[in-house]
Amino acid sequence: MPDSPAVLVTGAGGNTGSRVTARLAGRGHAVRAASRAATAAHPGARPVRFDWYDEATHAPALDGADRVYLVPPPGDADPAAVMVPFLRRARAAGVTRVVLLGSSAIERGGPGAGRVHQFLADEALFDEWAVLRPSWFMQNFTADHAHARAIGTSGILTTATGTGRVAFVDADDIAAVAVHALTAAAAPERELVITGPEALSFDEVAATVARLTGRPVEHRPVTAERLAAHLAELGVPADFARILAALDTAIAGGAEDRVTDTVERLTGRPPRAFADFYRAARSGADFYRAARSGSTVTVPSR
């Protein structure tokens, strides 16, 4: 697609970044797949080295890019410190549209990506920008994530969500919305709250996983303080663990008990249900490998 805008995808090896890269490249867009390792994320994408904490990698990554998919550095409680200077550099380099991966739980001006959202709204550097605000990822229950490891070992999902409900969303659906926001001829909507088709409590998630796997799985609610300590024991940075625990508290209060039509409205198809996602995911090769291997646990994805 020679006349299409060139897109820089940060976090190109991650949950959404890899999927955004594949979708863009599959449609013939010029894609710069940015990651610290600069490995080929997709045969149709150009790998570029990029590290949020190494400014020397920023200008080369931006060279020739017209649009940028922004994935905050994982585990950083204050990503604005590195992302705001990058955004200024991006505008100076000629970038015209940016799409930020945020969180349904974090409003503009809130912690983490909320401060980057505030900057985009207040500074008006870009005429065209959007913030994706997905609910919790279904992928948190697969691969090397903490919930997946718990399912594969103890069978206990530990949260501070109580009976609160979450409309978990598949990263594939988030990527589909991201690609629409990056490539649509018209400027994207400024805020896009992205959810799955149903809001589930962790008790219901545990019951679904148990039914599909035949393994005993239960939800064990704890206090936010105990959850933060539990996450820190798993290797999550202490300040980020406290943020995650606070998000669980918000879930307990009903903050995530909502379903939106964003996926179907923008992509023309309904979002994937959790049971369908999990049934398909566990049919993959060595589904519980990470849970048994002792590898590092990945922090929950937003």
Secondary structure, 3 states (H helix, E strand, C coil): CCCCCCEEECCCCCHHHHHHHHHHHHCCCCEEEEECCCCCCCCCCEEEECCCCCHHHHHHHHCCCCEEEECCCCCCCCCHHHHHHHHHHHHHCCCCEEEEECCCCCCCCCCCHHHHHHHHHHHCCCCEEEEEEECCEHHHHCCCEHHHHHHHCCCEEEECCCCCEECCECHHHHHHHHHHHHHCCCCCCCEEEECCCCCEEHHHHHHHHHHHHCCCCEEEECCHHHHHHHHHHCCCCHHHHHHHHHHHHHHHCCCCCCCCCHHHHHHCCCCCCHHHHHHHHCCCCCCCHHHHHCCCCECCCC
